[in-house]
Amino acid sequence: VQARIEQQGRLAAVGQMAAGIAHDFNNIMGAIVLLSQLLTRTEELSKRNRERVETVIEQARHASRLIRQILDFSRSSVTEREPMDLLPFLKEGIKLLERTLPETINLRLSVEPGEYVVNADLSQLQQVLMNLALNARDAMPEGGELRFSLGHLTVDEKQPPPLPGMASGEWHRLTVTDTGSGIPAEALPYIFDPFFTTKAPDQGTGLGLSQVHGIVKQHDGEITVESRGGQGTTFTLYLPAETSPVQAETVPLQQLPTSKGMETILVVEDNAAVQQAIQEILENAGYRVMTAANGDEALSLFRQADQCIDLVVSDIVMPGMGGMELLRALWATQPHLKAILMTGYPLQEDDREQLQQQTVRWIQKPFDGTELTEQVRAALEGRPPS
């Protein structure tokens, strides 16, 4: 128990640091992606230079995925949870792994009877499954067996829980077991620590299992590991059972082609490079764009504007007046003004619900030009935030 408490303390400390740098990091990555996309539209750009710019964009996105991993283990990343069935999810995941893992690794699945509905973010659970499978692959260079199993667990409030902190009630248990080289006993207490790895320096970032741990905790779950040198490893994930039914999939409506914009947009962003990139992308899409570096400047500009401003696109965190405070001031005189908030910080669920209630769209940095223009068009057309 003491070891788990110490581990939670280490993860919390690094997590606070990660969340603190996320805003500035995502601003930098956002500027790189947006400006690089603008550069690819240059007609005189040679094929070779275009390929180089596209490589820059891909590397920037890779860096953003790394910061997502850090936010995952700090439990600060954005999650979109809904009821889902673990069994079809796991079957589809195994089909994918059969196509990607070496043929020398045999995959097995065993399932106890019953339903396996959890409240989860599909993409994050896919990341958990992939990380655990890739770790197992690396532990079995000569091949072996990778076994997945689903089971149920009832935690009785009158009995001590299997793990500290587990609430009473119904749980689902997913185990991932390999027959690989195992984890040294001295490494087990640190296996979920960020940047800790038993692999060679050029074979991993040390973030995979930290990300898995963070995602599981974000889902109100627990995870344990059992391993002995040379005798394989078993990861066990516990997720609370969900009583809400899984929503039936619906066929999305065919989207109409995006029309070229003509409206006036006020962009409020304190990072000059990001502001410039957003302005150019929106102007290229046909919009008239006004810019401000912070909320105070935007409020003054809005009051002096001799034309109607149809939409405000504002960063949330800025020196002086931030994005939310700016919107409240603008709504005092123009209550139906449409807005999009941008953020480099991960929004918590309460913040997202508040924005949805006020029909305000938000966009997570770093984003690309396509995502930006689609969100702008949706906001101007009055479509509710998804």
C-alpha positions as a printed NumPy array, in Angstrom:
array([[  0.   ,   0.   ,   0.   ],
       [  2.795,   2.431,   0.892],
       [  4.49 ,   1.733,  -2.439],
       [  1.255,   2.565,  -4.285],
       [  0.874,   5.808,  -2.334],
       [  4.439,   6.827,  -3.172],
       [  3.895,   5.95 ,  -6.822],
       [  0.715,   8.061,  -6.929],
       [  2.673,  10.951,  -5.437],
       [  5.376,  10.713,  -8.113],
       [  2.782,  10.568, -10.886],
       [  0.869,  13.53 ,  -9.439],
       [  4.017,  15.678,  -9.292],
       [  5.002,  14.963, -12.88 ],
       [  1.387,  15.338, -13.951],
       [  1.176,  18.831, -12.513],
       [  4.325,  19.767, -14.399],
       [  2.954,  18.253, -17.616],
       [ -0.33 ,  20.138, -17.415],
       [  1.602,  23.322, -16.72 ],
       [  3.714,  23.124, -19.876],
       [  0.907,  21.818, -22.114],
       [ -0.442,  25.287, -22.973],
       [  2.858,  26.736, -24.2  ],
       [  3.859,  23.498, -25.91 ],
       [  0.57 ,  23.217, -27.791],
       [  0.805,  26.858, -28.863],
       [  4.216,  26.168, -30.373],
       [  3.019,  23.017, -32.125],
       [ -0.105,  24.819, -33.318],
       [  1.908,  27.564, -34.942],
       [  4.185,  25.016, -36.656],
       [  1.258,  23.002, -38.047],
       [ -0.779,  26.   , -39.237],
       [  2.114,  27.913, -40.81 ],
       [  3.441,  24.756, -42.463],
       [  0.016,  24.085, -43.953],
       [ -0.034,  27.6  , -45.337],
       [  3.399,  27.009, -46.858],
       [  2.185,  23.879, -48.698],
       [ -0.254,  26.094, -50.615],
       [  2.605,  28.054, -52.177],
       [  2.484,  27.293, -55.905],
       [  6.21 ,  27.78 , -56.509],
       [  7.148,  25.279, -53.804],
       [  9.147,  22.438, -55.338],
       [  8.02 ,  18.849, -54.926],
       [ 11.027,  18.1  , -52.695],
       [ 10.419,  21.131, -50.474],
       [  6.709,  20.266, -50.264],
       [  7.668,  16.82 , -49.01 ],
       [  9.945,  18.422, -46.432],
       [  7.169,  20.689, -45.179],
       [  4.801,  17.727, -44.949],
       [  7.452,  15.948, -42.879],
       [  7.6  ,  18.963, -40.557],
       [  3.801,  18.784, -40.126],
       [  3.916,  15.064, -39.382],
       [  6.711,  15.516, -36.84 ],
       [  4.782,  18.325, -35.151],
       [  1.775,  16.059, -34.875],
       [  4.004,  13.34 , -33.455],
       [  5.232,  15.803, -30.826],
       [  1.617,  16.634, -30.026],
       [  0.869,  12.962, -29.549],
       [  3.73 ,  12.803, -27.06 ],
       [  2.244,  15.646, -25.036],
       [ -1.076,  13.763, -25.211],
       [  0.682,  10.771, -23.677],
       [  2.044,  12.96 , -20.893],
       [ -1.417,  14.394, -20.255],
       [ -2.864,  10.885, -20.254],
       [ -0.643,   9.72 , -17.412],
       [ -1.287,  12.985, -15.559],
       [ -5.022,  12.281, -15.997],
       [ -5.463,  15.705, -17.597],
       [ -6.252,  14.782, -21.183],
       [ -9.613,  15.336, -22.783],
       [-11.907,  12.295, -22.689],
       [-15.166,  11.698, -24.529],
       [-16.765,   8.847, -22.602],
       [-19.93 ,   6.977, -23.496],
       [-21.323,   3.5  , -22.797],
       [-19.522,   0.867, -24.858],
       [-19.308,  -2.923, -24.882],
       [-15.837,  -4.259, -24.118],
       [-16.384,  -7.589, -25.875],
       [-16.824,  -6.398, -29.494],
       [-14.183,  -3.755, -28.825],
       [-11.72 ,  -6.445, -27.756],
       [-12.59 ,  -8.731, -30.667],
       [-11.977,  -5.936, -33.175],
       [ -8.752,  -5.023, -31.403],
       [ -7.485,  -8.593, -31.64 ],
       [ -8.292,  -8.674, -35.368],
       [ -6.137,  -5.593, -35.815],
       [ -3.321,  -7.075, -33.749],
       [ -3.411, -10.276, -35.828],
       [ -2.564,  -8.149, -38.854],
       [  0.171,  -6.142, -37.144],
       [  1.965,  -8.439, -34.694],
       [  4.512, -11.038, -35.882],
       [  3.059, -14.384, -36.959],
       [  5.147, -16.047, -34.244],
       [  2.828, -14.554, -31.597],
       [ -0.416, -16.471, -31.058],
       [ -3.414, -14.506, -29.809],
       [ -6.018, -16.038, -27.499],
       [ -9.294, -14.712, -26.049],
       [-11.361, -16.127, -23.197],
       [-14.572, -14.566, -21.924],
       [-16.807, -15.317, -18.948],
       [-20.539, -15.178, -19.795],
       [-22.317, -11.864, -19.304],
       [-22.304,  -8.262, -20.481],
       [-19.276,  -5.964, -20.435],
       [-20.585,  -2.42 , -20.76 ],
       [-18.332,   0.362, -19.449],
       [-18.397,   4.153, -19.684],
       [-15.277,   4.82 , -21.706],
       [-13.454,   6.802, -24.37 ],
       [-13.056,   4.391, -27.289],
       [ -9.862,   5.93 , -28.691],
       [ -8.178,   5.943, -25.296],
       [ -8.992,   2.291, -24.633],
       [ -7.626,   1.482, -28.089],
       [ -4.408,   3.196, -27.028],
       [ -4.295,   1.103, -23.842],
       [ -4.75 ,  -2.123, -25.798],
       [ -2.103,  -1.189, -28.363],
       [  0.461,  -0.127, -25.747],
       [  0.079,  -3.361, -23.777],
       [  0.238,  -5.468, -26.954],
       [  3.384,  -3.743, -28.224],
       [  5.083,  -4.19 , -24.852],
       [  4.189,  -7.882, -24.981],
       [  5.581,  -8.139, -28.512],
       [  8.892,  -6.633, -27.388],
       [  9.038,  -9.134, -24.512],
       [  8.612, -12.047, -26.947],
       [ 11.19 , -11.488, -29.723],
       [ 11.198, -15.217, -30.521],
       [  7.408, -15.488, -30.39 ],
       [  4.975, -16.763, -27.793],
       [  1.367, -16.373, -26.713],
       [ -0.603, -13.248, -25.92 ],
       [ -3.806, -13.964, -24.005],
       [ -6.741, -11.644, -23.364],
       [ -9.544, -12.452, -20.958],
       [-12.701, -10.736, -19.749],
       [-14.361, -11.454, -16.43 ],
       [-16.579,  -9.945, -13.745],
       [-15.857,  -8.885, -10.201],
       [-18.244,  -7.9  ,  -7.421],
       [-16.765,  -5.745,  -4.669],
       [-18.755,  -6.207,  -1.467],
       [-18.906,  -3.131,   0.759],
       [-18.663,  -5.419,   3.795],
       [-15.381,  -6.919,   2.613],
       [-11.971,  -5.292,   2.039],
       [-11.636,  -4.403,  -1.681],
       [ -9.091,  -6.305,  -3.789],
       [ -7.233,  -3.012,  -4.302],
       [ -7.158,   0.132,  -2.154],
       [ -9.665,   2.692,  -3.35 ],
       [-11.918,   0.316,  -5.282],
       [-15.545,   1.227,  -4.642],
       [-18.132,  -1.41 ,  -3.866],
       [-20.248,  -2.571,  -6.771],
       [-19.844,  -4.361, -10.095],
       [-16.576,  -4.264, -12.018],
       [-15.291,  -5.709, -15.272],
       [-11.828,  -7.272, -15.374],
       [ -9.609,  -7.333, -18.476],
       [ -6.322,  -9.228, -18.288],
       [ -3.513,  -9.154, -20.828],
       [ -0.953, -11.94 , -20.367],
       [  2.186, -12.693, -22.358],
       [  4.691, -15.536, -22.157],
       [  7.683, -13.262, -22.594],
       [ 10.815, -12.449, -20.664],
       [  9.009, -10.852, -17.735],
       [  9.85 ,  -7.748, -15.72 ],
       [ 12.707,  -7.745, -13.193],
       [ 11.463,  -7.628,  -9.603],
       [ 13.439,  -4.464,  -8.886],
       [ 11.684,  -2.671, -11.778],
       [  8.095,  -3.557, -10.841],
       [  7.548,  -0.687,  -8.339],
       [  8.438,   1.855, -11.054],
       [  6.793,   0.28 , -14.093],
       [  4.086,   2.964, -14.389],
       [  6.413,   5.885, -13.703],
       [  6.81 ,   8.305, -16.632],
       [ 10.052,   7.934, -18.575],
       [ 10.99 ,   4.745, -16.721],
       [ 11.84 ,   1.956, -19.135],
       [ 13.755,  -1.309, -19.151],
       [ 14.326,  -0.986, -22.895],
       [ 17.384,   0.384, -24.661],
       [ 17.487,   4.202, -25.007],
       [ 16.551,   4.079, -28.706],
       [ 13.662,   1.631, -28.264],
       [ 11.062,   3.608, -26.35 ],
       [ 10.125,   6.837, -24.596],
       [  9.137,   5.282, -21.282],
       [  5.676,   6.798, -21.647],
       [  3.63 ,   3.815, -22.828],
       [  2.76 ,   2.243, -19.472],
       [  2.477,   5.657, -17.825],
       [ -0.115,   6.53 , -20.44 ],
       [ -1.945,   3.252, -19.821],
       [ -1.997,   3.931, -16.079],
       [ -3.296,   7.472, -16.557],
       [ -6.054,   6.425, -18.952],
       [ -7.245,   3.665, -16.634],
       [ -7.366,   6.084, -13.684],
       [ -9.234,   8.64 , -15.815],
       [-11.833,   5.938, -16.34 ],
       [-12.162,   5.507, -12.542],
       [-10.423,   2.158, -12.872],
       [ -7.47 ,   0.319, -11.418],
       [ -4.546,  -1.557, -12.966],
       [ -2.077,  -4.07 , -11.535],
       [  0.898,  -5.966, -12.923],
       [  2.292,  -9.369, -12.002],
       [  5.521, -10.667, -13.455],
       [  8.471, -12.918, -12.79 ],
       [ 11.692, -12.924, -14.741],
       [ 11.445, -15.339, -17.647],
       [  7.87 , -16.338, -16.835],
       [  5.793, -13.695, -18.578],
       [  3.725, -10.728, -17.43 ],
       [  0.044, -10.161, -16.648],
       [ -1.611,  -6.756, -16.608],
       [ -5.06 ,  -6.667, -15.018],
       [ -7.411,  -3.744, -15.666],
       [-10.508,  -3.164, -13.54 ],
       [-13.208,  -0.87 , -14.953],
       [-16.513,   0.   , -13.25 ],
       [-19.52 ,  -1.682, -14.836],
       [-21.903,   0.718, -16.597],
       [-25.664,   0.313, -16.283],
       [-26.617,   2.624, -19.179],
       [-27.25 ,   0.804, -22.456],
       [-24.896,   1.116, -25.413],
       [-26.282,   3.563, -27.953],
       [-27.027,   2.088, -31.359],
       [-24.818,   3.46 , -34.102],
       [-26.503,   5.825, -36.513],
       [-25.484,   6.619, -40.059],
       [-24.219,  10.22 , -40.121],
       [-25.915,  12.647, -42.473],
       [-23.985,  13.527, -45.602],
       [-22.277,  16.836, -44.97 ],
       [-22.778,  19.586, -47.479],
       [-19.66 ,  21.066, -49.093],
       [-18.295,  23.937, -47.01 ],
       [-19.124,  27.256, -48.641],
       [-16.593,  30.079, -48.828],
       [-16.997,  32.44 , -45.903],
       [-17.917,  36.106, -46.105],
       [-18.465,  36.956, -42.438],
       [-16.321,  39.072, -40.111],
       [-14.377,  37.244, -37.413],
       [-12.517,  38.682, -34.431],
       [ -9.49 ,  36.522, -33.539],
       [ -8.098,  37.003, -30.02 ],
       [ -4.757,  35.264, -29.43 ],
       [ -1.709,  36.401, -27.449],
       [  0.766,  34.169, -29.319],
       [  1.745,  36.238, -32.368],
       [  2.691,  33.263, -34.562],
       [ -0.566,  31.431, -33.864],
       [ -2.574,  34.618, -34.363],
       [ -0.907,  35.254, -37.738],
       [ -1.498,  31.686, -38.916],
       [ -5.173,  31.711, -37.905],
       [ -5.696,  35.062, -39.596],
       [ -4.155,  33.883, -42.874],
       [ -6.099,  30.621, -42.926],
       [ -9.42 ,  32.373, -42.305],
       [ -8.672,  35.102, -44.842],
       [ -7.784,  32.44 , -47.401],
       [-11.206,  30.929, -46.692],
       [-12.83 ,  34.253, -47.574],
       [-13.513,  35.725, -44.139],
       [-12.804,  39.268, -43.03 ],
       [-10.547,  39.023, -39.974],
       [ -9.809,  41.437, -37.144],
       [ -7.173,  40.547, -34.538],
       [ -6.403,  41.363, -30.913],
       [ -3.641,  40.167, -28.591],
       [ -5.743,  39.854, -25.407],
       [ -9.224,  40.268, -24.012],
       [ -8.864,  43.95 , -23.084],
       [ -7.701,  44.857, -26.599],
       [-10.476,  42.756, -28.128],
       [-13.165,  44.403, -26.003],
       [-11.962,  47.866, -27.008],
       [-11.786,  46.843, -30.678],
       [-15.255,  45.326, -30.547],
       [-16.782,  48.517, -29.137],
       [-15.063,  50.675, -31.759],
       [-15.794,  48.418, -34.738],
       [-17.809,  50.084, -37.464],
       [-18.978,  46.723, -38.817],
       [-20.832,  43.746, -37.428],
       [-18.611,  41.051, -35.93 ],
       [-20.23 ,  37.694, -36.625],
       [-17.934,  35.436, -34.6  ],
       [-15.272,  35.707, -31.914],
       [-12.473,  33.107, -31.911],
       [-10.528,  33.526, -28.679],
       [ -7.854,  31.771, -26.674],
       [ -8.973,  31.01 , -23.119],
       [ -5.741,  31.756, -21.228],
       [ -4.216,  35.167, -21.987],
       [ -2.494,  37.921, -20.005],
       [ -5.054,  40.242, -18.439],
       [ -8.579,  39.441, -19.534],
       [ -8.959,  35.797, -20.575],
       [-11.338,  34.28 , -23.085],
       [-14.234,  33.422, -20.76 ],
       [-14.171,  36.858, -19.117],
       [-14.095,  38.468, -22.569],
       [-17.155,  36.526, -23.708],
       [-19.111,  37.489, -20.6  ],
       [-18.313,  41.161, -21.257],
       [-19.321,  40.868, -24.929],
       [-22.539,  38.987, -24.14 ],
       [-23.581,  41.803, -21.813],
       [-24.166,  43.978, -24.888],
       [-24.642,  41.317, -27.592],
       [-26.117,  38.221, -25.908],
       [-26.39 ,  36.135, -29.094],
       [-22.816,  36.658, -30.258],
       [-21.326,  33.392, -31.542],
       [-17.955,  32.263, -30.229],
       [-15.271,  29.595, -30.349],
       [-12.757,  29.213, -27.533],
       [ -9.276,  27.822, -28.148],
       [ -7.176,  26.196, -25.465],
       [ -3.78 ,  24.618, -25.081],
       [ -4.804,  23.334, -21.657],
       [ -6.927,  20.202, -21.344],
       [-10.481,  21.215, -20.462],
       [-12.014,  19.362, -17.557],
       [-15.459,  17.807, -17.889],
       [-17.146,  20.554, -15.841],
       [-15.671,  23.238, -18.123],
       [-16.812,  21.414, -21.249],
       [-20.348,  21.003, -19.895],
       [-20.492,  24.706, -19.06 ],
       [-19.423,  25.653, -22.585],
       [-21.971,  23.274, -24.113],
       [-24.74 ,  24.783, -22.004],
       [-23.796,  28.197, -23.361],
       [-23.602,  26.738, -26.911],
       [-19.959,  27.755, -27.167],
       [-17.683,  25.627, -29.301],
       [-14.141,  24.94 , -28.182],
       [-11.134,  23.661, -30.067],
       [ -8.078,  21.969, -28.553],
       [ -4.628,  23.138, -29.609],
       [ -2.802,  22.157, -31.69 ],
       [ -5.363,  22.025, -34.507],
       [ -4.933,  22.173, -38.253],
       [ -6.491,  24.527, -40.789],
       [ -9.216,  22.096, -41.837],
       [-10.426,  21.596, -38.289],
       [-10.388,  25.34 , -37.679],
       [-12.417,  26.241, -40.771],
       [-14.917,  23.438, -40.127],
       [-15.48 ,  24.646, -36.559],
       [-15.838,  28.247, -37.728],
       [-18.413,  27.307, -40.358],
       [-20.362,  25.2  , -37.867],
       [-20.421,  28.037, -35.325],
       [-21.551,  30.618, -37.897],
       [-24.341,  28.321, -39.071],
       [-25.525,  27.92 , -35.498],
       [-24.938,  24.185, -35.237],
       [-24.792,  23.105, -31.57 ],
       [-21.446,  21.937, -30.171],
       [-20.997,  18.175, -30.36 ]])
